[in-house]
Amino acid sequence: MTNRWISLPRMEGTVSRQAHTDLPEGTYEREIGAEGFFGPATHMYHVHPPTSWSKFEGPLRPRAFDTKRMPRDAACPWDAPLLLGNERTQVRVWRCGRSMTHLVRNADGDDLLFVHAGEGHLLCDYGHLSVREGDYVMLPRGTQWRLEVDAPVTLLMIEATGSHYQLPDRGVLGEHAVFDPAVLDTPALDERFAAQRDEPGEWVVRVKARGAVSTIRFPHSPLDAIGWKGSITPVRLNWRDIRPVMSARYHLPPSAHTTFLANRFVVCTFCPRPLESDPGALKVPFYHSNDDFDEAIFYHSGNFFSRDVVEPGMVTLHPCGFSHGPHPAAYRKSFESPRTATDEVAVMIDTRDAVTVGEAALAAEWPGYVDSWGASPNENTNGSEEKEV
């Protein structure tokens, strides 16, 4: 059955003629949307910021976690503690400080790895793929792999539990918009791969299936392919190859920056881009009531133009059910700053189903984040002096 929304666009009172532009003086716009940013919407115009709460109690509050304070070093990615998760996705941050001496295999779903720091080499069933800071690596479900590191690698790991990653439909923009699929790199059966294929000795594979880990031992390297053909393969994409959709006169919703999608969640990438140049256009994310998705953002690098209180390596979580948007100082600076472009890089995970927070993340939570919308920027601190990413 084709969905047909009850759509009766109306205007009442003092409003802007078009969303996110030329707001009535002294007002703050709030978008009430359905189906994330993909469905119909209504825009409210308030005389106070929708985030100007004086007190916020209960589990619905906005939250922030400093992953640098979580235990991240582990010999195996399956030993990395859970950051966020639900039945459709599991999110972890893992630091691989030395080359892996075993293989891993995820039978629960595709894995999306984002390289937050470091560089090295991924060896898998399909061959050899070099990796560096800023790379996404999508590993199809069941792929056997390990990392050899040149410099310690920190990964944001996003599992598509029970499903597979796909590319979003670009619609009228065409399939080459945002990034041309030709930039997706695949593993090669090169000399480095061939060298490990012939190494003698026992190899261990740690397989994660149904949430439990099993160990399989081989008297030879399981990465012994001499060829492959087909359309299932790991792919690599660096954020620097993403060319964001943009508009000089209109602030686009986060959904315009969707990079990968899976069953009941999407992964978006915020990359450096020119700021809106029209004097009447909003230059920061608009306040919105998104009651269909939980929103988690991993901050990778740069100056986060909608947040004046976060650092690289932090994660914010805005559960669905309340209005949120830019911090007051960031909102104010967007009208005053002479900047003409953003320089942030961040990964957003929007989940249709509510996520739970892992115990290790709870220990690294910044409780004051919920109050940061009302504080002076100089008063905000997450209590961490550590600058490691």
C-alpha positions as CSV (number, residue, x, y, z in Angstrom):
1,M,0.0,0.0,0.0
2,T,1.3,3.4,-0.9
3,N,1.7,5.8,2.0
4,R,-0.2,9.0,1.7
5,W,0.5,11.6,4.3
6,I,-2.3,13.9,5.5
7,S,-0.7,17.1,4.1
8,L,-2.4,20.4,4.5
9,P,0.2,23.1,4.5
10,R,-1.1,26.1,6.5
11,M,0.4,29.3,8.0
12,E,-0.7,30.8,11.2
13,G,0.7,33.9,12.9
14,T,4.2,35.3,12.3
15,V,6.3,32.9,10.2
16,S,9.1,32.7,7.7
17,R,8.0,32.3,4.1
18,Q,10.5,29.5,3.6
19,A,12.1,27.1,6.1
20,H,15.5,27.9,7.6
21,T,15.7,31.3,6.0
22,D,14.8,34.9,6.9
23,L,13.5,34.1,10.3
24,P,11.2,36.7,11.8
25,E,13.3,39.0,14.0
26,G,13.8,37.7,17.5
27,T,12.5,34.2,16.8
28,Y,13.9,30.7,16.9
29,E,12.7,28.2,14.4
30,R,12.0,24.6,15.4
31,E,11.2,21.8,12.9
32,I,8.7,19.1,13.9
33,G,9.4,16.3,11.4
34,A,8.1,12.8,10.7
35,E,10.2,9.9,9.5
36,G,13.4,11.7,10.5
37,F,14.0,14.4,7.8
38,F,12.4,12.3,5.0
39,G,8.7,13.0,5.8
40,P,6.4,16.0,6.2
41,A,7.3,18.8,8.6
42,T,5.9,21.8,10.4
43,H,8.0,24.8,11.5
44,M,7.3,26.6,14.8
45,Y,8.6,30.1,15.5
46,H,9.5,30.7,19.2
47,V,10.5,33.7,21.2
48,H,13.0,31.6,23.2
49,P,15.4,28.9,22.1
50,P,13.8,25.4,22.3
51,T,16.8,24.3,24.3
52,S,16.5,27.0,27.0
53,W,15.5,24.6,29.7
54,S,16.4,25.4,33.3
55,K,16.5,21.8,34.5
56,F,16.3,18.4,32.7
57,E,15.7,15.2,34.7
58,G,15.3,11.6,33.6
59,P,16.9,9.3,31.0
60,L,15.7,11.3,28.0
61,R,18.4,14.0,28.6
62,P,21.1,14.8,26.0
63,R,24.3,12.9,26.9
64,A,28.0,13.1,26.0
65,F,30.8,10.5,26.4
66,D,34.5,10.9,26.2
67,T,35.8,7.8,24.5
68,K,39.3,8.7,25.5
69,R,38.3,7.8,29.0
70,M,37.0,4.4,28.0
71,P,39.1,1.2,28.0
72,R,39.9,1.0,24.3
73,D,43.1,-1.0,24.0
74,A,42.4,-4.7,23.4
75,A,44.1,-7.5,21.4
76,C,40.8,-8.3,19.7
77,P,38.0,-6.0,18.5
78,W,35.5,-8.3,20.1
79,D,37.0,-7.4,23.4
80,A,36.3,-3.7,22.9
81,P,33.5,-2.5,25.3
82,L,30.1,-1.5,24.0
83,L,29.5,2.2,23.5
84,L,26.0,2.2,22.3
85,G,23.7,-0.5,20.9
86,N,20.3,-2.0,20.1
87,E,19.1,-5.1,18.3
88,R,20.0,-3.5,14.9
89,T,23.5,-2.1,15.6
90,Q,26.4,-2.3,18.0
91,V,28.8,0.6,18.3
92,R,32.3,0.3,19.8
93,V,35.6,2.2,19.9
94,W,38.7,0.0,19.6
95,R,42.4,0.9,19.7
96,C,44.7,-1.6,18.0
97,G,48.1,-0.8,19.4
98,R,50.0,-3.7,17.8
99,S,49.5,-5.9,14.8
100,M,46.9,-8.7,15.4
101,T,48.2,-12.2,15.7
102,H,44.9,-13.8,14.9
103,L,41.9,-13.3,12.6
104,V,38.4,-12.2,13.4
105,R,35.1,-12.9,11.6
106,N,31.7,-11.3,12.3
107,A,28.8,-13.6,11.5
108,D,26.2,-11.3,13.1
109,G,26.3,-8.5,10.4
110,D,28.3,-6.2,8.2
111,D,30.9,-4.1,10.0
112,L,31.7,-0.5,9.2
113,L,35.1,0.7,10.5
114,F,36.0,4.3,10.6
115,V,39.7,5.0,11.2
116,H,39.8,7.8,13.8
117,A,43.6,7.7,14.1
118,G,46.6,5.7,12.9
119,E,47.5,3.7,9.8
120,G,48.2,0.2,8.8
121,H,47.1,-2.7,6.6
122,L,44.0,-4.7,6.6
123,L,44.4,-8.3,5.4
124,C,41.2,-10.2,4.7
125,D,39.7,-13.0,2.6
126,Y,39.7,-10.7,-0.4
127,G,43.3,-9.5,-0.2
128,H,45.2,-6.5,1.2
129,L,43.9,-3.0,1.8
130,S,46.0,-0.2,3.3
131,V,44.1,2.0,5.8
132,R,44.7,5.5,7.3
133,E,43.0,8.2,9.3
134,G,39.7,9.2,7.8
135,D,39.0,5.9,6.0
136,Y,35.7,4.1,6.2
137,V,36.1,0.3,5.5
138,M,33.0,-1.7,5.0
139,L,33.4,-5.4,5.7
140,P,30.7,-7.7,4.5
141,R,29.3,-10.1,7.0
142,G,31.5,-13.2,7.4
143,T,34.7,-11.6,6.2
144,Q,37.8,-12.9,8.0
145,W,40.3,-10.1,8.7
146,R,43.2,-8.8,10.8
147,L,45.2,-5.5,11.1
148,E,48.9,-5.0,10.8
149,V,49.6,-1.5,12.2
150,D,52.3,1.0,11.2
151,A,51.0,3.4,13.9
152,P,48.4,2.5,16.6
153,V,44.9,2.5,15.0
154,T,41.8,3.7,16.7
155,L,38.5,2.5,15.1
156,L,34.9,3.5,15.4
157,M,33.2,0.2,14.8
158,I,29.5,0.2,13.7
159,E,27.9,-3.2,13.2
160,A,24.8,-3.6,11.0
161,T,23.4,-6.4,13.1
162,G,21.5,-8.9,11.0
163,S,21.6,-6.7,7.9
164,H,23.9,-5.2,5.2
165,Y,25.2,-1.8,4.3
166,Q,24.0,-0.1,1.2
167,L,24.5,3.2,-0.5
168,P,21.6,5.7,-0.3
169,D,19.5,6.6,-3.3
170,R,20.7,10.0,-4.6
171,G,17.4,10.7,-6.5
172,V,17.5,13.5,-8.9
173,L,21.2,14.3,-8.0
174,G,22.3,11.1,-9.7
175,E,24.5,8.2,-8.7
176,H,27.7,10.2,-8.9
177,A,26.6,12.8,-6.3
178,V,28.4,13.1,-3.0
179,F,31.0,10.6,-4.1
180,D,31.4,8.7,-7.3
181,P,31.3,5.0,-6.6
182,A,34.5,4.7,-8.7
183,V,36.4,6.1,-5.7
184,L,35.5,3.0,-3.6
185,D,38.7,0.9,-3.3
186,T,38.7,-2.9,-2.9
187,P,41.4,-5.3,-1.6
188,A,44.1,-6.6,-3.9
189,L,45.7,-10.0,-4.0
190,D,49.2,-8.4,-4.0
191,E,52.6,-9.3,-2.8
192,R,51.9,-8.5,0.8
193,F,48.8,-10.8,0.8
194,A,50.8,-13.6,-0.9
195,A,53.6,-13.4,1.7
196,Q,51.2,-14.0,4.6
197,R,49.4,-16.7,2.7
198,D,52.5,-18.9,2.7
199,E,53.5,-18.3,6.4
200,P,53.7,-21.6,8.3
201,G,52.2,-22.3,11.7
202,E,48.8,-22.4,13.4
203,W,46.3,-19.6,12.8
204,V,43.4,-18.7,15.1
205,V,40.1,-17.2,14.0
206,R,37.8,-15.7,16.6
207,V,34.2,-15.8,15.2
208,K,31.4,-13.6,16.7
209,A,28.0,-15.1,16.2
210,R,24.8,-14.5,18.1
211,G,26.7,-12.3,20.4
212,A,29.1,-15.0,21.5
213,V,32.7,-15.6,20.4
214,S,34.0,-19.0,19.2
215,T,37.6,-20.0,18.3
216,I,38.6,-21.9,15.2
217,R,42.2,-23.1,14.7
218,F,43.8,-23.8,11.4
219,P,47.2,-25.4,10.6
220,H,47.7,-22.8,7.8
221,S,46.6,-19.3,7.1
222,P,42.9,-19.2,6.2
223,L,43.6,-16.2,4.0
224,D,44.9,-18.4,1.2
225,A,42.8,-17.2,-1.8
226,I,44.5,-17.1,-5.1
227,G,41.5,-15.4,-6.8
228,W,37.9,-14.2,-6.4
229,K,35.1,-12.8,-8.5
230,G,31.8,-11.3,-7.6
231,S,30.1,-8.2,-6.3
232,I,30.4,-8.8,-2.5
233,T,33.7,-7.3,-1.3
234,P,35.1,-4.9,1.3
235,V,35.3,-1.3,0.2
236,R,37.3,1.7,1.4
237,L,36.1,5.3,1.3
238,N,38.0,8.3,2.8
239,W,36.0,11.3,4.0
240,R,38.2,13.4,1.8
241,D,36.6,11.8,-1.3
242,I,33.2,12.9,-0.1
243,R,31.9,16.1,-1.9
244,P,29.0,17.3,0.3
245,V,25.7,18.4,-1.2
246,M,25.3,22.1,-0.3
247,S,23.2,25.2,-0.9
248,A,24.3,28.8,-0.6
249,R,20.8,29.9,0.4
250,Y,19.4,27.0,2.5
251,H,20.8,24.9,5.3
252,L,20.3,21.3,4.3
253,P,19.1,18.6,6.8
254,P,21.5,16.0,8.0
255,S,19.9,13.3,5.8
256,A,21.5,15.0,2.8
257,H,24.9,13.8,4.2
258,T,23.9,10.1,4.4
259,T,26.9,7.9,3.4
260,F,25.7,4.4,4.3
261,L,22.4,2.9,5.3
262,A,21.4,-0.4,6.9
263,N,18.2,-1.9,8.4
264,R,16.7,0.8,10.6
265,F,19.7,3.1,10.9
266,V,21.8,5.4,8.7
267,V,25.4,6.6,8.9
268,C,26.0,10.3,7.8
269,T,29.3,12.1,7.4
270,F,29.8,15.8,8.1
271,C,32.7,17.1,6.1
272,P,34.3,20.5,5.5
273,R,32.1,22.6,3.2
274,P,31.3,26.2,2.4
275,L,28.9,27.9,4.8
276,E,25.7,29.3,3.5
277,S,26.4,32.7,2.0
278,D,22.8,34.1,1.8
279,P,22.5,36.6,4.7
280,G,19.1,35.3,5.6
281,A,20.0,31.6,5.7
282,L,20.7,29.6,8.9
283,K,24.4,28.6,9.0
284,V,24.1,26.0,11.8
285,P,21.7,23.0,12.2
286,F,18.2,24.2,12.9
287,Y,16.4,23.3,16.1
288,H,14.3,20.2,15.6
289,S,12.0,17.7,17.3
290,N,13.0,14.4,15.8
291,D,10.8,11.9,17.5
292,D,11.5,8.9,15.2
293,F,15.3,8.5,15.6
294,D,18.0,8.5,18.3
295,E,21.0,10.6,17.1
296,A,24.6,9.8,18.1
297,I,27.5,11.8,16.7
298,F,31.2,10.8,16.9
299,Y,33.4,13.9,16.7
300,H,36.6,13.1,14.6
301,S,38.4,16.3,14.0
302,G,38.1,20.1,13.4
303,N,36.0,22.8,15.0
304,F,32.5,21.5,15.5
305,F,30.4,24.5,14.4
306,S,27.2,23.5,16.2
307,R,28.9,22.5,19.5
308,D,31.2,24.7,21.4
309,V,31.8,22.1,24.2
310,V,33.1,19.0,22.5
311,E,36.5,17.7,21.5
312,P,37.7,15.0,19.0
313,G,37.0,11.5,20.3
314,M,33.8,12.5,22.1
315,V,30.3,11.1,21.3
316,T,27.0,12.9,21.9
317,L,23.7,11.1,22.2
318,H,20.3,12.9,21.7
319,P,17.5,10.4,22.3
320,C,14.3,11.0,20.4
321,G,11.6,12.8,22.2
322,F,12.9,16.3,22.9
323,S,13.9,19.4,20.9
324,H,17.6,20.0,20.3
325,G,19.9,22.0,18.2
326,P,23.0,24.1,18.3
327,H,24.5,25.4,21.5
328,P,23.7,29.1,22.3
329,A,27.3,30.3,21.7
330,A,27.5,28.4,18.4
331,Y,24.1,29.8,17.3
332,R,25.2,33.3,18.1
333,K,28.6,33.0,16.4
334,S,26.9,31.7,13.3
335,F,25.6,35.3,12.7
336,E,28.7,37.1,13.9
337,S,31.6,35.0,12.6
338,P,33.4,36.0,9.3
339,R,34.1,32.3,8.6
340,T,33.1,31.1,5.2
341,A,33.5,27.4,5.6
342,T,33.3,24.6,8.2
343,D,36.3,22.4,9.0
344,E,34.6,19.7,11.1
345,V,34.6,16.0,10.4
346,A,32.1,13.9,12.3
347,V,30.2,10.6,11.9
348,M,26.5,10.6,12.8
349,I,24.5,7.4,13.5
350,D,20.7,7.9,13.4
351,T,18.8,4.8,14.7
352,R,15.1,4.1,14.3
353,D,15.2,2.1,17.6
354,A,16.3,3.4,20.9
355,V,19.9,2.7,21.9
356,T,21.2,1.6,25.3
357,V,24.5,2.9,26.7
358,G,27.3,0.4,27.6
359,E,28.7,0.3,31.1
360,A,32.1,1.5,30.0
361,A,30.5,4.5,28.3
362,L,28.5,5.3,31.5
363,A,31.8,5.5,33.3
364,A,33.1,8.0,30.7
365,E,30.0,10.2,30.6
366,W,30.1,13.9,31.1
367,P,27.0,14.6,33.3
368,G,27.2,18.4,32.8
369,Y,26.5,18.1,29.0
370,V,22.7,18.5,29.6
371,D,23.3,21.9,31.3
372,S,25.8,23.2,28.7
373,W,23.0,24.9,26.7
374,G,22.5,27.4,29.5
375,A,26.2,27.9,30.5
376,S,28.8,30.3,29.2
377,P,31.3,28.6,26.9
378,N,34.0,29.5,29.3
379,E,32.2,27.5,32.0
380,N,32.0,24.3,30.1
381,T,34.4,21.5,30.7
382,N,34.1,17.7,30.5
383,G,36.7,17.3,33.2
384,S,39.3,15.8,30.8
385,E,42.7,17.4,30.1
386,E,43.7,14.4,27.9
387,K,44.3,15.5,24.3
388,E,44.9,12.0,22.8
389,V,42.5,11.0,20.0
